[in-house]
Amino acid sequence: GDKSILKLPKEKLVIKNKWGETPIHYLADKGVKEILKLDKSLLMIKDNDGNTPIHWLAYKGIKEVLELDIELLRIKDTWGCTPIHWLARSGVKEILKLPKDLLRIQDNDGWTPIHWLADNKVKEILNMDKSLLMIKNNDEWTPVHLLANRGVKEILKLDKSLLMIKDNDGETPIHW
């Protein structure tokens, strides 16, 4: 599991185990950032769950993933999550600098990266474009609902229209 694996010929780096994982996936799981310097084709290899090594690094909260080509950040796994979703789930607020279209991507449960940041109580999302705070997930929760659920009182300073959006149960963020 050490970095010397990176010196192996490409044909050895693409060998998959029964879960579809390559040695590069394992290095990503250990947080080895040097894999980001590998050929793009090696970083796009998906395991059986649709995760690339980039997804694995993002899951670890390695923000250097954001320096990759945008196309690599759009790759979805089986759950519909992009590496940006995984960075957000890890609380990496640097994703807020990305183009808005990347922050609007919804996973299979309707969660955007902004929903995940809200779930992590990242208050910086309160200053974002209102349209990003109005996106509903499959339960019709907005990021504002999630912030309310996490006890972030600063939501009360938001535009009232954001506080009146109802979820599947007819509850607004104020109910939470």
Secondary structure, DSSP 8 states (H G I E B T S, - for coil): --GGGGGS-HHHHT---TTS--HHHHHHHTT-GGGGGS-HHHHT---TTS--HHHHHHHTT-GGGGGS-HHHHT---TTS--HHHHHHHTT-GGGGGS-HHHHS---TTS--HHHHHHHTT-GGGGGS-HHHHS---TT---HHHHHHHTT-GGGGGS-HHHHS---TTS--TTT-
